[in-house]
Amino acid sequence: MPLRLWQYQLAKLGDRGKRRHARMLSLTEGDLPGGNWRTVQSLTWRAGAFDGTTEPMKRALKSGGFTTMRHFEEKESQGILLVRIIPYTNAQDAEAELQGARRFITFQPRRGIVMGEEVLLEGFTFPDLPISWAFEQNSMEPDTSAAAKVLAGVVDNVLLLLAFTGETDSWTWPEIADIAEIQAKKIRDQST
Protein backbone atom coordinates (compact mmCIF):
# COMPACT_ATOMS: atom_id res chain seq x y z
CA MET A 1 0.00 0.00 0.00
CA PRO A 2 1.50 3.37 -0.94
CA LEU A 3 2.26 5.86 1.78
CA ARG A 4 -0.17 8.74 1.93
CA LEU A 5 0.85 12.31 2.70
CA TRP A 6 -1.33 12.50 5.81
CA GLN A 7 0.37 9.36 7.19
CA TYR A 8 3.80 10.96 6.79
CA GLN A 9 2.56 14.25 8.31
CA LEU A 10 1.21 12.35 11.31
CA ALA A 11 4.45 10.36 11.68
CA LYS A 12 6.44 13.61 11.90
CA LEU A 13 4.71 14.55 15.15
CA GLY A 14 6.60 13.99 18.35
CA ASP A 15 9.27 15.35 20.66
CA ARG A 16 11.15 18.16 18.86
CA GLY A 17 14.34 17.48 20.78
CA LYS A 18 14.35 13.82 19.69
CA ARG A 19 13.63 14.85 16.09
CA ARG A 20 16.49 17.38 16.17
CA HIS A 21 18.82 14.76 17.69
CA ALA A 22 17.93 12.28 14.92
CA ARG A 23 18.80 14.86 12.26
CA MET A 24 22.13 15.54 13.97
CA LEU A 25 23.02 11.83 13.66
CA SER A 26 22.83 11.88 9.86
CA LEU A 27 25.41 13.07 7.36
CA THR A 28 25.01 16.51 5.80
CA GLU A 29 26.45 17.97 2.58
CA GLY A 30 29.31 19.47 4.59
CA ASP A 31 30.28 16.06 6.00
CA LEU A 32 30.70 14.45 2.59
CA PRO A 33 34.09 14.45 0.87
CA GLY A 34 34.75 16.61 -2.17
CA GLY A 35 32.31 19.42 -1.48
CA ASN A 36 30.30 18.66 -4.65
CA TRP A 37 27.11 17.45 -3.02
CA ARG A 38 23.58 18.77 -2.93
CA THR A 39 20.72 17.61 -0.76
CA VAL A 40 17.83 16.35 -2.86
CA GLN A 41 15.56 15.39 0.02
CA SER A 42 15.62 15.20 3.82
CA LEU A 43 12.85 13.43 5.75
CA THR A 44 12.31 12.63 9.42
CA TRP A 45 9.56 10.51 10.97
CA ARG A 46 8.96 8.49 14.12
CA ALA A 47 10.99 5.28 14.11
CA GLY A 48 8.65 2.35 13.60
CA ALA A 49 5.74 4.46 12.35
CA PHE A 50 5.69 2.69 8.99
CA ASP A 51 7.30 -0.62 9.85
CA GLY A 52 6.26 -1.40 13.39
CA THR A 53 5.83 -5.12 12.76
CA THR A 54 8.91 -6.44 14.60
CA GLU A 55 9.37 -6.24 18.35
CA PRO A 56 12.47 -3.98 18.05
CA MET A 57 10.51 -1.60 15.80
CA LYS A 58 7.56 -1.60 18.19
CA ARG A 59 9.93 -0.63 21.02
CA ALA A 60 11.54 2.06 18.82
CA LEU A 61 8.09 3.53 18.12
CA LYS A 62 7.17 3.46 21.79
CA SER A 63 10.43 5.24 22.74
CA GLY A 64 9.53 8.20 20.50
CA GLY A 65 12.80 8.24 18.52
CA PHE A 66 12.96 9.40 14.91
CA THR A 67 14.25 7.89 11.66
CA THR A 68 16.11 10.26 9.35
CA MET A 69 16.57 9.75 5.62
CA ARG A 70 18.69 12.03 3.45
CA HIS A 71 19.12 11.80 -0.29
CA PHE A 72 22.20 13.46 -1.82
CA GLU A 73 23.44 13.89 -5.37
CA GLU A 74 27.11 14.23 -6.26
CA LYS A 75 27.14 17.06 -8.79
CA GLU A 76 29.92 15.85 -11.11
CA SER A 77 29.14 12.14 -11.43
CA GLN A 78 25.42 12.53 -10.67
CA GLY A 79 25.84 9.59 -8.33
CA ILE A 80 23.20 9.26 -5.63
CA LEU A 81 23.75 8.60 -1.93
CA LEU A 82 20.84 7.66 0.30
CA VAL A 83 21.46 7.72 4.07
CA ARG A 84 18.96 6.25 6.49
CA ILE A 85 19.48 6.38 10.25
CA ILE A 86 17.18 4.38 12.55
CA PRO A 87 17.67 4.66 16.33
CA TYR A 88 16.52 1.75 18.48
CA THR A 89 16.04 1.53 22.22
CA ASN A 90 19.26 -0.50 22.60
CA ALA A 91 22.14 -2.02 20.63
CA GLN A 92 20.64 -5.52 20.76
CA ASP A 93 17.50 -4.32 18.97
CA ALA A 94 19.57 -2.56 16.29
CA GLU A 95 21.65 -5.71 15.77
CA ALA A 96 18.51 -7.87 15.61
CA GLU A 97 17.12 -5.64 12.82
CA LEU A 98 20.36 -5.63 10.78
CA GLN A 99 19.75 -8.84 8.83
CA GLY A 100 16.32 -7.69 7.69
CA ALA A 101 17.42 -4.11 7.00
CA ARG A 102 17.34 -4.64 3.22
CA ARG A 103 13.63 -3.91 3.39
CA PHE A 104 14.41 -0.27 4.20
CA ILE A 105 16.19 0.42 0.89
CA THR A 106 14.38 0.55 -2.45
CA PHE A 107 15.92 1.52 -5.76
CA GLN A 108 14.44 3.31 -8.69
CA PRO A 109 16.94 2.63 -11.48
CA ARG A 110 16.90 4.82 -14.53
CA ARG A 111 14.01 4.08 -16.84
CA GLY A 112 14.55 0.98 -18.93
CA ILE A 113 17.46 -0.41 -16.89
CA VAL A 114 17.14 -3.92 -15.54
CA MET A 115 19.29 -4.67 -12.52
CA GLY A 116 20.86 -8.06 -11.89
CA GLU A 117 21.04 -10.12 -8.73
CA GLU A 118 22.28 -8.67 -5.47
CA VAL A 119 25.76 -10.01 -4.72
CA LEU A 120 26.80 -10.06 -1.07
CA LEU A 121 30.20 -8.44 -0.58
CA GLU A 122 32.68 -10.82 0.99
CA GLY A 123 36.27 -10.24 1.99
CA PHE A 124 35.96 -6.49 2.54
CA THR A 125 35.65 -5.21 6.08
CA PHE A 126 34.42 -1.90 7.41
CA PRO A 127 36.58 -1.17 10.49
CA ASP A 128 34.14 1.30 12.01
CA LEU A 129 31.23 -1.08 11.44
CA PRO A 130 32.26 -4.49 12.76
CA ILE A 131 28.60 -5.54 12.70
CA SER A 132 27.61 -4.97 9.08
CA TRP A 133 26.77 -6.39 5.65
CA ALA A 134 27.09 -5.02 2.13
CA PHE A 135 25.99 -5.97 -1.37
CA GLU A 136 26.26 -4.69 -4.89
CA GLN A 137 24.03 -4.98 -7.90
CA ASN A 138 24.93 -4.19 -11.51
CA SER A 139 22.94 -3.56 -14.65
CA MET A 140 22.13 -6.57 -16.78
CA GLU A 141 22.09 -4.42 -19.92
CA PRO A 142 25.29 -4.78 -21.99
CA ASP A 143 25.32 -1.12 -23.09
CA THR A 144 24.70 0.45 -19.65
CA SER A 145 26.89 0.69 -16.60
CA ALA A 146 24.45 1.32 -13.76
CA ALA A 147 25.30 -0.02 -10.32
CA ALA A 148 24.01 0.03 -6.77
CA LYS A 149 26.09 -0.60 -3.65
CA VAL A 150 24.51 -0.86 -0.21
CA LEU A 151 26.06 -1.00 3.24
CA ALA A 152 24.17 -1.56 6.49
CA GLY A 153 25.71 -1.50 9.93
CA VAL A 154 25.13 -0.90 13.61
CA VAL A 155 26.74 1.84 15.70
CA ASP A 156 25.70 1.71 19.34
CA ASN A 157 21.87 1.58 19.24
CA VAL A 158 21.62 2.97 15.69
CA LEU A 159 21.07 1.05 12.46
CA LEU A 160 22.54 2.92 9.50
CA LEU A 161 22.06 2.26 5.82
CA LEU A 162 24.07 3.81 3.02
CA ALA A 163 22.96 3.20 -0.56
CA PHE A 164 25.07 4.42 -3.50
CA THR A 165 23.78 4.39 -7.06
CA GLY A 166 25.14 5.66 -10.34
CA GLU A 167 27.49 4.57 -13.07
CA THR A 168 29.37 1.34 -12.34
CA ASP A 169 32.62 3.18 -11.59
CA SER A 170 31.00 6.00 -9.58
CA TRP A 171 31.74 4.43 -6.21
CA THR A 172 34.49 2.11 -4.99
CA TRP A 173 34.20 0.12 -1.78
CA PRO A 174 37.12 2.02 -0.18
CA GLU A 175 35.30 5.31 -0.91
CA ILE A 176 32.13 3.86 0.58
CA ALA A 177 34.11 2.71 3.64
CA ASP A 178 35.41 6.29 4.08
CA ILE A 179 31.87 7.71 4.01
CA ALA A 180 30.69 4.96 6.38
CA GLU A 181 33.52 5.91 8.75
CA ILE A 182 32.42 9.57 8.70
CA GLN A 183 28.81 8.53 9.37
CA ALA A 184 29.76 6.13 12.19
CA LYS A 185 31.91 8.81 13.84
CA LYS A 186 29.06 11.32 13.63
CA ILE A 187 26.73 8.88 15.40
CA ARG A 188 29.32 8.12 18.09
CA ASP A 189 30.04 11.83 18.64
CA GLN A 190 26.33 12.58 19.10
CA SER A 191 25.90 9.66 21.48
CA THR A 192 28.46 10.94 23.99
N, C-alpha and C positions, 0 to 999 in steps of 0.2 A: 504494500500500500504506500503510495507516495506521501511524503511529508507535506503537511499543509502549513501555510504561513502562520495561522493562529496557533498551531501546535508549537512552532518554533518560538513565537512571541511569548507564549506561556512558559516555555522551558527556560527562557532568559531570566525569569523572575527569581529572586533569591537574594541572599546576603551580598551586598555590594563589595564588602571587603574580601569575601571569598572569590567573587568574580574577578576583582582586580588582581588578587594573588594568582589566580589561574592564568591570567594574561601575562603576568610577569614571568611565569615559568617557561613560556614559549619564545622561540627565536623571533627576532625582529629583523627588518632589512639591515639595520646597522650591525647586527651580530654576524651576518653572512659574509664570507670572504669575497673580495673583489669589488665590492661597492657598486655592482651593476644590477641590483635587484629592485623589483617593485612589488608591493603588496597588491595582489589581485582581490583577495577576500580575507576577512578576519571574522570568525564567528565564535561565540561563547554561549554555552547552554549548560543546564544542570547535568552533571554526570549521571548516567543511568536513565535520563528522561526518555530516551528513544530506544534503549536496549536494556531495560531492566529485567531481563529474563533470568540471568544467572544470580546466584546468591551474592557474589562480590559486587555486581552491578546494583543489586537492590540495596546493599549496605552503602555503596557510594551515593546513591540517590538520597538515602535517608540522612547521610552526613551533611548534605547541602553543598558539596563541592561542585566545581564547574569543569567541563571539558572545554578545551580551546582548540580551534582548528584554524591554521593560517595557510594560505595558498600564495606562493611567490612565483614570479617569473624572472628568469635571468635574462636581461635585456639583449645581450649579444647572441647567445645560442638559442634563445627562446625556450630553454629547458624549464620545466615546471618542478617546483618543490612543494609538497604538501606536508605540513607538520600537524600532528594531532597529539595532544597531551591529555591524558585521562588520569586524574588523581583518584586513588582508592583510599579506603580507611586504614589500610596497613600494607606492608610489603608482600605479605603472603597472598593477599587478594590480588594485587597487581601481577604477581608471578603466576597465580592460578589462571588469570585471564590471558596471559601471553600467548599460549598455544592457539587460542581461538581468535586472536587479534586480527587475523586476516579479514574478518568480516567488517572491520572498520574502514577498510580502504577499498574504494571502487575506482576504476579507471574509465575514462572516456577517451579512447584513442581517436586520433584524427579520423575523419570520415573515410570509410572504405578500407581501413587497415584492419587486418585480422591478426590478432596476437596469438603466439604459440603457447605451449605449456609453461607453467611456472616451474623454474628449476631452483631447488633449494641450494643456497650457497654453502659449500663445504670447504674447510681448509683456510678460511679467512676469519680472523678473530677481531673483535672490537674491544680493545682494552678497557674502555670506560663503560662498556656494557657487557659484563661477563655473562649475564643472563639475557640472551638475545637469539634471534633468528633473522635470516635474510634470504630473499629470493630475487631472481631476475626473470624477465620475460621479454622475448624479442619478437619482432614482426615475422610473420610467416611469408610475407610477400617478398619475392626476390628483388624487386626494384625499390624497396623502401628500407629504411634503417631505423625504424622506431624501436624504442626499448623502454622498459620500466624496471626500476630497481627499488626494492622495498626492504626496510630495516625496521624491526620492532625490538624493543628492549625495555628493561625495568631499571629505574633509578629510584632507590628508596621505595616510596609507596606510589610511584608514578609510572604508568605505562606510556611509552612514547612510540610514535610511529612516524617514520620519515619515508615518503614515497617520492621518487625522482623519475620523471618521464621526459622524453625528448628523443633526439637522434641517438643512435646506438653509441656513439663515442662521446656524447654529452657529459656523461658522468663515469668516473672510475670508482672502484670500491675504495681505494685510499682517500679520494676526495670525499666520498660519502662518510668514511670513518672520521675524517677531520670535522665535518659538520655535526656528526653524531657526538663527537667529543665536546664541541662547543655547546650543543644542546644539553648534554648530560651535566656539564659544569654549571650551566645556568640553573638547572633544577636543583643541584646540590647547593649552590650559593643561596638560592631562595629558601631552602629548607632549614638553613642554619640561623 
